Amino acid sequence: MDSFGFFIYAFISIFVVVSPLSAVVSFISLTNKMTFEDKNDLAKKAVTLACVMALFFAFTGNSILHLFSIDVDSLRVAGGILLFTIAFDMMHARVSKESITEEEITQSREREDIWIFPIALPLLTGPGTISAVIVLMGSAQGVDEKLMVVVSILLTFAICLFTFLFSRRIHKLIGYNGMLVFTRLMGLFLAALAVDLFFTGALNIYRAGMA
């Protein structure tokens, strides 16, 4: 895979896992009683925190794995299984329980710190996103590819911020059914990514065991 190909793979992987447009429904539900100014302020804080957390795990993920003596291929297998469960919910147009439950959405409406939980964590940067950025960083060869992973994270959350800032307009333009269609489509791509991660990790573990 050449450098540009790796960048496209990294960006699509992170974008599909975060799935900004799919998160709009939950975001609107949590902020529907807020003014535009309050909603936009909350969106900026939530996306910034989510992006910082994703970058944190991108840079420290491999060290954390080494601390617990976990191989990146083991994380590929575990991450593949986790992402497939998320993808399964997305293909059925359901909010993934890995990200946030309907009960958490209902309870969070009364709190003032919803930009931290549940929007930034775990709606945007949940276990699926964390697994993806760690695996991508572990797969990157050299500084150039690692930089591409960082750029992919920044670009994804820039799109996420734009989506949240214009969430109500996007919802009116696309409609609820349009968002469901997009969620199912992202779920299909995420399922393909999950299968690729699982079998790549499993194959590498098998080869290491046979060596």
VOPAGU-2260 file (C-alpha; in pm, 1 decimal, decimal comma):
REM VOPAGU-2260
SITE   aa  ch    i         X         Y         Z
SITE  MET   A    0       0,0       0,0       0,0
SITE  ASP   A    1     149,8     337,0    -102,5
SITE  SER   A    2     141,5     645,8     119,9
SITE  PHE   A    3    -168,5     797,2     -41,3
SITE  GLY   A    4    -346,2     462,8     -24,1
SITE  PHE   A    5    -263,7     435,3     346,7
SITE  PHE   A    6    -397,3     787,1     407,6
SITE  ILE   A    7    -727,1     702,6     235,6
SITE  TYR   A    8    -750,6     377,2     434,3
SITE  ALA   A    9    -676,8     556,5     763,7
SITE  PHE   A   10    -921,7     839,8     697,4
SITE  ILE   A   11   -1206,1     614,1     584,7
SITE  SER   A   12   -1147,3     381,9     881,3
SITE  ILE   A   13   -1163,8     662,3    1138,3
SITE  PHE   A   14   -1447,8     844,5     961,3
SITE  VAL   A   15   -1662,7     531,1     941,4
SITE  VAL   A   16   -1605,6     446,2    1308,6
SITE  VAL   A   17   -1682,7     799,9    1431,1
SITE  SER   A   18   -1961,9     836,0    1172,5
SITE  PRO   A   19   -2042,6    1205,4    1232,5
SITE  LEU   A   20   -2372,4    1208,6    1045,0
SITE  SER   A   21   -2497,7     904,9    1234,1
SITE  ALA   A   22   -2421,0    1085,1    1561,3
SITE  VAL   A   23   -2632,9    1384,7    1456,8
SITE  VAL   A   24   -2959,0    1218,5    1563,2
SITE  SER   A   25   -2832,2    1166,8    1919,3
SITE  PHE   A   26   -2677,3    1514,8    1922,7
SITE  ILE   A   27   -3003,5    1679,6    1816,7
SITE  SER   A   28   -3196,4    1476,7    2074,8
SITE  LEU   A   29   -2962,4    1594,7    2350,7
SITE  THR   A   30   -2957,3    1961,5    2244,4
SITE  ASN   A   31   -3307,7    2018,7    2107,5
SITE  LYS   A   32   -3401,1    2255,0    2393,7
SITE  MET   A   33   -3086,2    2466,6    2359,6
SITE  THR   A   34   -3043,1    2790,8    2170,3
SITE  PHE   A   35   -2824,1    2787,5    1858,3
SITE  GLU   A   36   -2547,2    2966,2    2050,5
SITE  ASP   A   37   -2549,5    2716,5    2337,1
SITE  LYS   A   38   -2569,5    2422,5    2097,3
SITE  ASN   A   39   -2275,6    2546,8    1892,0
SITE  ASP   A   40   -2067,8    2617,0    2202,3
SITE  LEU   A   41   -2139,7    2267,5    2329,7
SITE  ALA   A   42   -2052,4    2117,3    1990,5
SITE  LYS   A   43   -1713,6    2291,1    1984,2
SITE  LYS   A   44   -1624,2    2172,9    2334,3
SITE  ALA   A   45   -1744,8    1815,3    2274,0
SITE  VAL   A   46   -1566,1    1769,8    1941,3
SITE  THR   A   47   -1245,5    1926,7    2075,8
SITE  LEU   A   48   -1241,2    1691,3    2374,7
SITE  ALA   A   49   -1320,3    1388,9    2156,3
SITE  CYS   A   50   -1041,5    1482,4    1914,5
SITE  VAL   A   51    -790,2    1532,0    2196,8
SITE  MET   A   52    -879,7    1191,5    2342,7
SITE  ALA   A   53    -842,4    1023,8    2003,5
SITE  LEU   A   54    -501,2    1186,9    1954,8
SITE  PHE   A   55    -399,2    1089,8    2308,1
SITE  PHE   A   56    -467,0     721,9    2244,2
SITE  ALA   A   57    -309,2     744,3    1898,8
SITE  PHE   A   58      18,8     860,2    2055,3
SITE  THR   A   59       9,6     651,4    2373,8
SITE  GLY   A   60    -182,8     344,6    2257,5
SITE  ASN   A   61     118,6     131,4    2171,5
SITE  SER   A   62     284,5     216,3    2504,0
SITE  ILE   A   63     -34,2     114,3    2686,0
SITE  LEU   A   64     -39,1    -215,0    2492,6
SITE  HIS   A   65     325,1    -282,4    2582,7
SITE  LEU   A   66     252,4    -199,2    2947,0
SITE  PHE   A   67      -8,1    -475,7    2956,0
SITE  SER   A   68     195,7    -704,3    2725,2
SITE  ILE   A   69     -74,7    -696,0    2457,7
SITE  ASP   A   70      21,2    -737,6    2092,3
SITE  VAL   A   71    -132,7    -502,8    1835,0
SITE  ASP   A   72    -264,0    -807,8    1645,7
SITE  SER   A   73    -458,4    -913,0    1954,3
SITE  LEU   A   74    -614,0    -566,1    1954,8
SITE  ARG   A   75    -693,9    -609,6    1583,4
SITE  VAL   A   76    -889,8    -925,5    1663,6
SITE  ALA   A   77   -1067,6    -771,8    1965,1
SITE  GLY   A   78   -1128,0    -445,1    1778,9
SITE  GLY   A   79   -1264,3    -632,9    1478,6
SITE  ILE   A   80   -1518,9    -811,7    1697,2
SITE  LEU   A   81   -1614,5    -486,9    1873,7
SITE  LEU   A   82   -1649,8    -291,2    1549,3
SITE  PHE   A   83   -1861,0    -565,5    1395,2
SITE  THR   A   84   -2109,4    -544,0    1684,8
SITE  ILE   A   85   -2128,1    -166,3    1630,0
SITE  ALA   A   86   -2169,8    -218,8    1255,3
SITE  PHE   A   87   -2448,6    -471,3    1316,3
SITE  ASP   A   88   -2643,5    -213,2    1517,3
SITE  MET   A   89   -2578,5      53,8    1253,0
SITE  MET   A   90   -2702,2    -171,5     972,0
SITE  HIS   A   91   -3025,0    -210,1    1169,3
SITE  ALA   A   92   -3038,2     169,3    1223,7
SITE  ARG   A   93   -2999,7     131,9    1598,0
SITE  VAL   A   94   -2789,2     340,1    1834,8
SITE  SER   A   95   -2501,7     114,1    1929,0
SITE  LYS   A   96   -2492,7      21,1    2298,4
SITE  GLU   A   97   -2113,8      48,2    2269,0
SITE  SER   A   98   -2156,6     420,2    2216,1
SITE  ILE   A   99   -2463,2     524,4    2410,8
SITE  THR   A  100   -2795,9     375,3    2515,0
SITE  GLU   A  101   -3136,9     537,0    2483,4
SITE  GLU   A  102   -3160,6     541,7    2864,2
SITE  GLU   A  103   -2833,4     736,9    2887,1
SITE  ILE   A  104   -2962,3     987,2    2631,0
SITE  THR   A  105   -3280,3    1040,1    2834,9
SITE  GLN   A  106   -3096,0    1080,2    3165,3
SITE  SER   A  107   -2832,7    1311,6    3014,9
SITE  ARG   A  108   -3084,1    1574,8    2904,7
SITE  GLU   A  109   -3102,1    1707,8    3260,6
SITE  ARG   A  110   -2726,0    1746,9    3302,0
SITE  GLU   A  111   -2508,1    2044,6    3210,6
SITE  ASP   A  112   -2193,2    1850,1    3121,2
SITE  ILE   A  113   -2336,4    1645,2    2834,8
SITE  TRP   A  114   -2057,1    1774,9    2610,7
SITE  ILE   A  115   -1824,6    1548,0    2810,1
SITE  PHE   A  116   -2057,6    1252,4    2861,5
SITE  PRO   A  117   -2219,1    1119,8    2654,6
SITE  ILE   A  118   -2130,7    1331,6    2346,6
SITE  ALA   A  119   -1749,6    1348,4    2350,0
SITE  LEU   A  120   -1717,0    1019,1    2537,2
SITE  PRO   A  121   -1833,8     771,8    2426,3
SITE  LEU   A  122   -2055,4     889,3    2138,0
SITE  LEU   A  123   -1763,5    1024,0    1932,8
SITE  THR   A  124   -1454,9     870,7    2092,5
SITE  GLY   A  125   -1569,5     539,4    2230,3
SITE  PRO   A  126   -1395,1     199,8    2248,1
SITE  GLY   A  127   -1438,7     153,2    1872,9
SITE  THR   A  128   -1263,3     480,4    1785,2
SITE  ILE   A  129    -989,0     417,9    2041,4
SITE  SER   A  130    -924,9      67,2    1904,6
SITE  ALA   A  131    -915,9     196,2    1546,8
SITE  VAL   A  132    -663,0     475,8    1609,1
SITE  ILE   A  133    -433,1     248,8    1812,0
SITE  VAL   A  134    -437,7     -20,1    1543,0
SITE  LEU   A  135    -377,4     234,5    1266,6
SITE  MET   A  136     -86,2     389,9    1455,4
SITE  GLY   A  137      56,1      43,4    1516,3
SITE  SER   A  138      24,7     -36,8    1145,6
SITE  ALA   A  139     186,7     288,7    1030,7
SITE  GLN   A  140     536,6     253,3     887,5
SITE  GLY   A  141     754,7     552,5     959,3
SITE  VAL   A  142     682,3     910,6    1059,6
SITE  ASP   A  143     501,2     995,0     734,0
SITE  GLU   A  144     228,5     733,2     782,3
SITE  LYS   A  145     191,2     816,6    1151,2
SITE  LEU   A  146     142,2    1179,7    1048,9
SITE  MET   A  147    -125,3    1065,3     803,1
SITE  VAL   A  148    -313,7     896,2    1087,4
SITE  VAL   A  149    -299,2    1220,4    1287,4
SITE  VAL   A  150    -423,5    1420,9     987,2
SITE  SER   A  151    -703,2    1166,4     936,6
SITE  ILE   A  152    -812,8    1212,6    1298,0
SITE  LEU   A  153    -807,0    1592,8    1267,9
SITE  LEU   A  154    -994,5    1586,5     936,9
SITE  THR   A  155   -1259,4    1350,1    1070,1
SITE  PHE   A  156   -1330,3    1565,8    1373,7
SITE  ALA   A  157   -1326,7    1882,7    1162,5
SITE  ILE   A  158   -1605,7    1726,0     955,6
SITE  CYS   A  159   -1774,8    1620,9    1278,8
SITE  LEU   A  160   -1766,6    1979,3    1408,9
SITE  PHE   A  161   -1913,0    2110,8    1083,0
SITE  THR   A  162   -2184,8    1845,2    1100,4
SITE  PHE   A  163   -2275,8    1933,3    1459,6
SITE  LEU   A  164   -2273,5    2309,0    1398,7
SITE  PHE   A  165   -2519,9    2265,0    1112,5
SITE  SER   A  166   -2695,8    1960,8    1260,9
SITE  ARG   A  167   -3046,6    2107,5    1253,2
SITE  ARG   A  168   -3012,0    2225,3     894,0
SITE  ILE   A  169   -2866,8    1889,8     788,1
SITE  HIS   A  170   -3152,7    1711,9     962,3
SITE  LYS   A  171   -3407,2    1924,8     777,7
SITE  LEU   A  172   -3227,1    1878,4     445,4
SITE  ILE   A  173   -3166,6    1503,5     460,1
SITE  GLY   A  174   -3452,1    1408,1     689,1
SITE  TYR   A  175   -3470,5    1128,4     944,2
SITE  ASN   A  176   -3503,3     857,7     678,6
SITE  GLY   A  177   -3201,7     990,6     491,2
SITE  MET   A  178   -2994,1     966,8     806,5
SITE  LEU   A  179   -3109,2     609,4     861,2
SITE  VAL   A  180   -2999,6     520,5     508,0
SITE  PHE   A  181   -2658,9     682,4     568,2
SITE  THR   A  182   -2623,4     500,7     901,8
SITE  ARG   A  183   -2692,4     165,1     736,9
SITE  LEU   A  184   -2440,9     242,7     461,2
SITE  MET   A  185   -2172,2     336,2     715,5
SITE  GLY   A  186   -2257,1      18,8     904,9
SITE  LEU   A  187   -2185,7    -187,1     594,1
SITE  PHE   A  188   -1845,1     -23,3     544,3
SITE  LEU   A  189   -1767,3     -62,2     913,4
SITE  ALA   A  190   -1854,5    -431,7     899,7
SITE  ALA   A  191   -1611,2    -477,9     609,4
SITE  LEU   A  192   -1340,6    -295,0     808,0
SITE  ALA   A  193   -1412,2    -509,8    1112,8
SITE  VAL   A  194   -1376,2    -832,0     915,1
SITE  ASP   A  195   -1049,3    -707,4     764,2
SITE  LEU   A  196    -910,0    -618,7    1107,7
SITE  PHE   A  197   -1015,9    -950,6    1258,0
SITE  PHE   A  198    -869,7   -1172,6     988,0
SITE  THR   A  199    -549,8    -966,5     952,8
SITE  GLY   A  200    -490,6    -991,5    1326,9
SITE  ALA   A  201    -581,5   -1361,0    1340,2
SITE  LEU   A  202    -356,0   -1441,8    1043,3
SITE  ASN   A  203     -61,3   -1253,4    1195,1
SITE  ILE   A  204    -109,3   -1431,2    1529,4
SITE  TYR   A  205    -121,5   -1766,5    1349,7
SITE  ARG   A  206     195,6   -1691,3    1152,8
SITE  ALA   A  207     374,6   -1577,8    1468,3
SITE  GLY   A  208     272,8   -1900,8    1639,4
SITE  MET   A  209     398,4   -2112,0    1350,0
SITE  ALA   A  210     734,9   -1930,0    1332,1
